Amino acid sequence: MKLTDFVKLMETIAPPELALGFDNPGLLIDPAEEEIAKVMLALDATPAVVREAAEWGAQLILTHHPLFFSPVKHVLKRDPETAAAWLMLKKGIGLYAAHTNLDAAEGGVNDALMAALGVTVTEKLGEEQLGRAGVLPETMPLAEFAKLCAEKLGTHPAYTGKGDTPVKKVACVSGAGASEMELAVAAGADAFVTGEIKHHETLAADVLGMPVVVCGHYETERVVLEPLKERLERACHCNGNDVLYKVALQDAGALTRI
């Protein structure tokens, strides 16, 4: 597949116009080769992911989180902000990112999160439509729902509110989405799932009466990688392309929880 054809495919899956103003999605680093045979998927472009991609022979890395949110004045191999970029340039590997546009897209991060939890999506949330709301197959106490999140996402969540609160309708904004909990209130949700929460947001949740289940930034977003891989594979098969896709094993965003 030509690089230009891959970009067109990703722009169909995660249209650039869905991205928020602060974001930096798209083709961020050109690969050395225009012909793409192998693409590695990861949440973040880290040196470990780049090394794994190089060992596999990938021409391109597809990430959720972009690089270069602010102007770069140097590219140094020991600077955490540019170490991965330095290594990609050395190895000739390109970088494409789909961030808030993939959060909002049909079949994107938040749809994948709801699907992982067994929630049937009934509506999109907010003007940017980043979030989702939907219903569980059956009502369960908040504490049981938190256990369900733990099982399905492979994490150890925390939650605000009372454990015996009945939960049927669920809303979500993946990643650092706790500031959007009022969207869940407006949707009439019984609980709100997100990746991380600040102290003042836990206080706001109590005032709003909105239980928040906090499952980890990494865990609420990594759920999109396998479905995205399968979607890309289907598209390539339909178009007669033989591009190989692989989810990175070296993604470094997960915390070790005790």
Buried (B, 14 or more C-beta within 10 A) or exposed (E): BEBEBBBEBBBEBBBEEBBEEEBBBBBBBBBEEEEBBBBBBBBBBBBBBBBBBBEEEBBBBBBBBBBBEEEEEEEEEEEEBBBBBBBBBEBEBBBBBBBBBBBBBEBBBBBBBBBBBBBEBEEBBBEBBBBBBBBBEEEBBBBEBBEBBBEBBBBBBEBBBEEEBEBBBBBBBBBBBBBBBBBBBEBEBBBBBBBBBEEEBBEBBEEBEBBBBBBBBBBBBBBBBEBBBEBBBEBBEEEEBEBBBBBBEBBEBBEEEE
